[in-house]
């Protein structure tokens, strides 16, 4: 017989916790009522243990999106909810997601609502997913809500994939370039120094300045390289510590937005996420104030999040949404103009999603252009670095051959 952990209030209103054995959650609730207690939270202790012990592997947005879309298909084809979750548990390839769907199935079987069961797995399903499902369940359009949130997550996963694919080539170029330069400095320079440069210096001759600078660079690298790496590691740890604070996050987000070219791409991406999440929530029947609170957490930019949270107070007091957002001075003017027109025409959710599409396309084009510029620049930098090293290595040899030619002549 499973054990249930509960939090309840007694006749005096004081909260108390305890554990009770029952065959189901319904029986556990009846037993708690017989104790003259008002239950607040009742959880299967075994399910809690499963969540802690096994739900550790990461589940990607693409996997969650595929599962939600599949669940929508099953429900639209008339399959009962419990049977649908059993089917998902069998066909889902991700082990963690299998356990999640089994747990959700058990909770729904015990009488929990579908959105409450999803909400217990906040490390897998975000607040957007839970609230859209709640609106869908309460408004009798659960299948449509599942399909919409699944499509949204699928689109976000695709956008992340495109961004990663765009950055892979420049990152590979940087790694290859740094590796080549380090190998030349560590391996080839000592060979030339021992066999050629030392002989030239012993003859009272001076090495070219480029060769001297290369030898100084290598000596510095060999003498202080480990210290330099240590400083970088400490700096990284310090930055990570600062980014764990609200002040550090705001400073970092403000710096990112001020970057030339890239700052505009980052800001447009944050605004696009806000518009898409906000529009998706409104489109699925979530109240505007709740939608603003959730979408403020999805922007990925603390400056924009603060501006959206401030707008919640203004909207709750009867103001339009466009005014407080415009006063923040963060969102682009053309976006604010579209939001203002949409509020008057009562088409806010549709315009927000279209605006998100437009901003994402614009950002994708700018990012693609930036990557196309970065690639030849990195190739040029690598070529210049290798040319500098090769000139430094070979110039003393050419000077030595020229001196021998003068002597022979």
N, C-alpha and C positions, 0 to 999 in steps of 0.2 A: 504494500500500500504506500503510495507516494506521500511525502511530507510537503506541507505548504507553509511558507513563512508569511506572516501577515503583520500589517500595521493597522491598528484600529483605535477608536476613541471609546472610553467608558462612559458611564452615566454622568460623570462630572465634567466631561469634555477633555480629560487628560489623554494624551496619546500613549499607547503601549504597543509593544511588539511581542510576538510569540510564534510558536510552531505548532501545527496541528496535522494529524494524519487523516486522510480521506481518499476515497476512490476517484474523485473528480473535484474540479474547482467549485462546481455547484454545491456538492456535499460539504466542502470546506466552508463555503459562505454560510450554509445553513447551520453548521456547527458553531461558527463564530457568532451568529445571531442568537443561538441558544445560550451563549455565554453572556448575553445582554451587552454585546459590543457592536459598535458601528464600524464595519470594515472600510478601510481607505485603500489599502494596497494588499493584494493577495497574489503571491508568486509561488510557482512550483520550485522548490529548492534545487531539484535535480536539473531543471532547465537553466537556472542561474549558474550552476556549476559547469554545464556544457558551454554556456556563453563565455565563461572565463577561461576554461581550459583549452577549448578547441578553436574558438573563433579568433585565430591569430593571423592566418594567411590573408593577404590583401585580396580584395575583389575589385577588379577594374570597372570603370564606368561602362565599358563596352559589354562586359559580362552581365552587369545588372540590367542594362538596357535590353539585351537579348532575352533575358529571363522575363522581364516585365512585358515585353511584346508577345512572347510566347504565352504568358498567362492570359493576356488579353484575347489572343486567338482561341485558347481553350474555353474561356468563359463565353465568348461570342458564339461558339459552336454548341452551347448548351450544356457543357460539362459542369457538374456541381463544384462549388468552391473547394470543398475538402478533397475531392477527387483530383481537382486541378493541381493543388499543391502536392499531392502524392505523386502525380505525373511529373511535375517539375523536379521534385526530389530525385526521381529516377534518371531523368535525362540530362540534368545539369552536370557538366564535367568538373566544375570547381568543387572540391571537397568541403570547403567552408560554406559555400552557398547551399550545398546539400543539407548541411546541419541547420542552416538558417531556415530553409523552407520546411524542414521537419518540425522545427520549433514553432514556426508560425502556424503550421497545420494543427499542432497539438493545442496551441493557445486558442485558435478559432473553435476547435472542437470543444474546448472547455467553456465557451461562451463569450470570449473576447471579440471585440470588433476587429475588422481586418486592419484598420489604420493603427489601432493600439498594438496589435501584434507586430506590425512593421516598426512601430516606434520603439519597441524594446531592443531593436538592433540599430541603434543610432550610429554605430561604427561602420555599418554597411549602407544603410539608407539614410540620406540626408533629410533635413527638415522639409525641403521642397517636396520630395517624393511623398513623405508622410502626409503633408497637408493637402496635396493634390488628391491622394487616395481618400482622405477623409471627406473632402468636398465631393468626390465622385460617389462614395458610398452613401453619403447623406442625400445627395441629389439624384440618386438612381441612375448615374451614368459611369459606373465603375470601370467598365470595359474601355470606354472612351478616355477616361482619366489615365488608365494604365498605358494606353497606346500613346497618349500625348507625352506623358512623363518619360516613357521609354524612348520615344523619338527625340525628345530633348536631350536625354543623356547620351544617346547614340550620336547626335550632332556634336555635342561637346567633346566626346571621345575622338570623333573624326577630326575636329579642329586641333586638339592636342597632338594627334598623330601627324597632321600636316606641319605643325610648328616644329615638332621633333625632327621630322624628315628634312625640313629646310635647314636645320642647324647642324645636322650630322656631318655634312661635307666640310663646312668651315672648321668644325671641331677636329675632324680627322687631319685636315691640313695643318692646324696649329700643333697637334701632337707630333706629326711627322716632322714638321719644321724644327721644333724644339729638340726632338731626338737626334736629328741629323747634326744640328749645331753642337750639341753636347758631345756626341761621338767624335766629331772632328776635333773639338777642343781637348778631350780627355785622351783620345787614342793617337791621333795623327800628329798633333803639335809636339808632344814629347819626342817622337821619332825624329822629326825635323830638327828639333832643338839639340838633341844629343849628337846627331851625325853631321849637322851642317852649321847651325847657328853658333854653337860653342866654338867651333874652329874659326869662324869669321871674327868673333869677338876676341879670340886669343891672338889673332893677327893684328889687333889694334884698330879694326874697322868697326864702323857703326852700322847697326841694322836699320832698315827703313822704319819710319815712324809707325806705319801700319802694322809691321811685324812686332815692334815694341809694344804697341797697344794690345795686340792679340796675346802676347806673352804675359802682359800685366793682367789681362782679363782671365787667362787660365790660372795664373798664380793666385789671384783673388778668389776664383771659384774653388780651387783646391784647398785654400787656407780657411776661407770663411763660408764655404758652401753649406756646411751643416748648420752653422749659426744662422745663415740666411733662411734655410728651411725651417729651423726652429722658430724664428721670428714670424714667418708666414703662418705656421701652425698656431702660435699664440694669438696672432692677429685674427685668424679665422675663428678661434674659440671665443675671443672677446666679441667679435661681430655677432656670432651666434647667440652669445649671452645678451647682447643689446637687442637683437631681434626677438628675444623672448619677452621683452617689455613693450608696453603699449607706446611709450615715447620713442623707443628705437624703431618700431615698425612704422610709426608716422614719419619719422625722419627719412627712413629708407624709401618709403612710398613717395615722399615729396621729391627726393633726389631722382628717383626713376622717372618721374613725370617731367623733370627738367632736362633730361638727356636730349641732345639734338637728334631729331628724326625718330629715334627709338622711343622717346618719351611720349610722343603723340600716338604711336602704335599701342603702347601700354595703356594709356588713358582710354583710347577708343575701345580697346579690348575689355577694360573694366566696365565702361558704360554699356557696351553691348551685352555683357553678362547680366548687368542690372536690368536692362530693358527686357531681355529674354525671360529671365526668371520672374520678374514682376508681371509681364504680359501673360506668361503661362499660368501663373497663379490666379490672376484676374479672370482669365479665360476659363478656368476650371471652378469658378464660383467661390474662391477664397476672398473674404472681405478685404477691402483696400488697405486698412491699417495693418492687419496681419500680413498681407502681401508685402507691404513696405518693410516691415520688420524682418521678414525672411530674406527678401531680396537684398537688403542692406548688408547681410552677412555673406552674400554670394559674390560680391564684386571683386574680391581679391585685392582691394585697395582701401586702406583705412581712411584716407582723406575723403574718398567718395562715400564710404560707409557712414562716416560721421555726418556728411551733408544729407544723406537719405534719412538717417535717424532723426535729424533735426526737423526734417520735413514732416515726420509723423506727428509731432506736436502741433504744427501749423494746420495740417489737414484735419486733425481731430477737433480743432477749434473752429473749423468751418472755412478755412482758406482753400484756394485751389492748389493743386500739386505743383503747377508750373512756377508759381511765385517763389516759394522757399528754395526750390532746386536752382532756379535762376539766380537768386541772391547768393548762393554758395559760390558761383563763378567757376565751377568745375566742369559741368556738362557743356559740351559744345553748343553754340547758339542755335545752329540749325536743328539740333535734336530738341532743344527747349521749345523752339517754335512749333515743331511737329507735335510735341506733348500738349502745348497750349491749345492748338487747333483741335486735337483729338479729344481733349476734355470737354470743349464746347460742343463737339459733334457726338459725344458719348460713344466714341470708338477707340478708347484708350488702349484696350488689350490688343486689338488688331494692329494699331499703329506702332505700339511698342515692339511687337514681334517683327514687323517689317523694318523698323528702325534698326533692330539688332542684326537682321540679315544684311542690311546696307552697310552698317559699321564693320561687320565681320568681313564682308567682301572688300571694303576699302582697306582695312587693316591687313588682310591677306595680300593684296596687291602691293602695298607699301613694304611689307615684310619680304615679299619675294624680290622686290627691287633692291632692298637693302642687302639681302643675301647675295644677289647677283653682283653687287658692288664689292662686298666684302671678299668674295672668292678670288677675283683677280688681284685685289690689294694684298691678300695674304700670300698668294703665289709670288707677287712682286717682292714682298718683304723677305720671303724665304730665299728667293733668287739673290737679292741684295746681300743677305747675310752670308750665303754660301760664296758669292763672288768676293766679298770682303775677306773671308777666311782663306780662300784659294790665293788671292793676291798677296795676302800676308805671308802665306807659306812659300810661295814661289818667287816673290820679288828678290829676296836675298840670293837665290840661286842665279837669277838672271844677272844681278849685279856682279856676282862672282864670276860668271862666264864672261861678262863684258870686260872685267878687269884682266882675266886670263887672255882674252883676245888682244887687249892693248899691250900686254907684256910680250905676247908672241909676235905682234906686229912690230 
